[in-house]
Amino acid sequence: MPKRVAVDEVAAHNERMWERLAKAGIPYTRPQGSPPKTKAGKRRFLDELTDGSLGAFETHGKRVLCLAGGGGWHAILFAELGADATLFDISSRQLETVRRVARRRGTKLTYVRGDMRDLSVLGNGEFDLVYHNHSIVFVPDAGRVIAEVARVLAVGGLYIFSTMHPVTIRMYEGWTGTGWRFKKRYFDDGPIPIVDPTWEFGKIRVRAPTLEYGHRTADLVKACAGSGLVIDGLWEYSPSYEGGPAGSEDDLERQLPAFIRFRARKIGAPAKSPSAANGSRRRTDPPAPPAFAPPPGYSRPNPRRTRGR
Ligand SMILES: C[S@@+](CC[C@H](N)C(=O)[O-])C[C@H]1O[C@@H](n2cnc3c(N)ncnc32)[C@H](O)[C@@H]1O
């Protein structure tokens, strides 16, 4: 029985869902495509995968944390481009998939299983880059993740993270026959209700009702500012703009961005008055992160991180 690392029932539930999704082999759980063999080719592949958000970031000799990045190429490519890469995820299967591929390629990574809201196994200022793709949506308290990331980043380090767009996520499954309606108000917290939790990719169909949270843009900006992170890049985008039949996800994503991505740089100590740093209305402030109370059976991630092939 694997040790419990989830800090609450939300994470424990989502962990079970990701184990199920990984078992079914949906695309987010398997490295997609084959990177070229040359360094230049690998960098090109990584730049495409990260939509150019790395900019001129030089990977060689850098310490990179791929947060909640199980099942993907990112950590392997950072390592093969000369970085000291750590892969962190809550799902054993997601970690194992990457470990198998990395072992086959002779690529060394550090693996940590844990909840993204508790990075206590990682020290202050240990990383030059935290790359965090499409997964802050799985926790209710994004501010807590951002504060932890700011702590483990070195001054000058980058945090690149993406999530479901907070407007669009409230509209999926909301086709009325003549237009799109919201399933939830923009100002309301809590998980977004999902009518049909079937993940469908070609022939793969799996029922996995993950708990997902549509973090408001101003709240994410404010959490960054409050943790000493200055945003220097913001992208709103969809995987494709071709559209589809009225009422389909492709139709919605042609009109509104599916994702939002931030790039932020740690400039030092957190701002003294983060509320002055942006225009958030008082009632949209994120709740203060709750004090960490370990649930029954919780054990901190093993500080002896597993390193190797
Ligand atoms: C959409 S996938 C992102 C990884 C993917 N391979 C990619 O394209 O980068 C979401 C990942 O978040 C992980 N996850 C969900 N909740 C988590 C949590 N509380 N802490 C750490 N990882 C979590 C899942 O196990 C899953 O691997």
The ligand as a Tripos MOL2 file, in Angstrom:
@<TRIPOS>MOLECULE
LIG
   27    29     1     0     0
SMALL
NO_CHARGES

@<TRIPOS>ATOM
      1 C1         -2.7380   17.0390  -16.9270 C.3       1 LIG1
      2 S1         -1.5230   16.0660  -16.0560 S.3       1 LIG1
      3 C2         -0.0760   17.0350  -16.3260 C.3       1 LIG1
      4 C3          1.1270   16.2020  -16.6310 C.3       1 LIG1
      5 C4          1.2140   15.9000  -18.0930 C.3       1 LIG1
      6 N1          1.9620   14.7450  -18.3580 N.3       1 LIG1
      7 C5          1.7370   17.0620  -18.9020 C.2       1 LIG1
      8 O1          1.3310   17.1570  -20.0410 O.co2     1 LIG1
      9 O2          2.5290   17.8570  -18.4300 O.co2     1 LIG1
     10 C6         -1.8760   16.4140  -14.3900 C.3       1 LIG1
     11 C7         -0.9200   15.7650  -13.3960 C.3       1 LIG1
     12 O3         -1.1820   16.3470  -12.1300 O.3       1 LIG1
     13 C8         -0.9770   15.3400  -11.1440 C.3       1 LIG1
     14 N2         -1.6400   15.8030   -9.9100 N.ar      1 LIG1
     15 C9         -2.9660   15.9720   -9.6760 C.ar      1 LIG1
     16 N3         -3.1640   16.4450   -8.4430 N.ar      1 LIG1
     17 C10        -1.9390   16.5880   -7.8710 C.ar      1 LIG1
     18 C11        -1.4650   17.0710   -6.6090 C.ar      1 LIG1
     19 N4         -2.3040   17.4990   -5.6610 N.pl3     1 LIG1
     20 N5         -0.1400   17.1060   -6.3850 N.ar      1 LIG1
     21 C12         0.7460   16.6660   -7.3080 C.ar      1 LIG1
     22 N6          0.3580   16.1950   -8.5260 N.ar      1 LIG1
     23 C13        -0.9660   16.1840   -8.8110 C.ar      1 LIG1
     24 C14        -1.5650   14.0990  -11.7760 C.3       1 LIG1
     25 O4         -1.1060   12.9240  -11.1780 O.3       1 LIG1
     26 C15        -1.1040   14.2660  -13.2320 C.3       1 LIG1
     27 O5          0.0970   13.6070  -13.4720 O.3       1 LIG1
@<TRIPOS>BOND
     1     1     2 1
     2     2     3 1
     3     2    10 1
     4     3     4 1
     5     4     5 1
     6     5     6 1
     7     5     7 1
     8     7     8 2
     9     7     9 1
    10    10    11 1
    11    11    12 1
    12    11    26 1
    13    12    13 1
    14    13    14 1
    15    13    24 1
    16    14    15 ar
    17    14    23 ar
    18    15    16 ar
    19    16    17 ar
    20    17    18 ar
    21    17    23 ar
    22    18    19 1
    23    18    20 ar
    24    20    21 ar
    25    21    22 ar
    26    22    23 ar
    27    24    25 1
    28    24    26 1
    29    26    27 1
@<TRIPOS>SUBSTRUCTURE
     1 LIG1         1 GROUP 0 **** ****
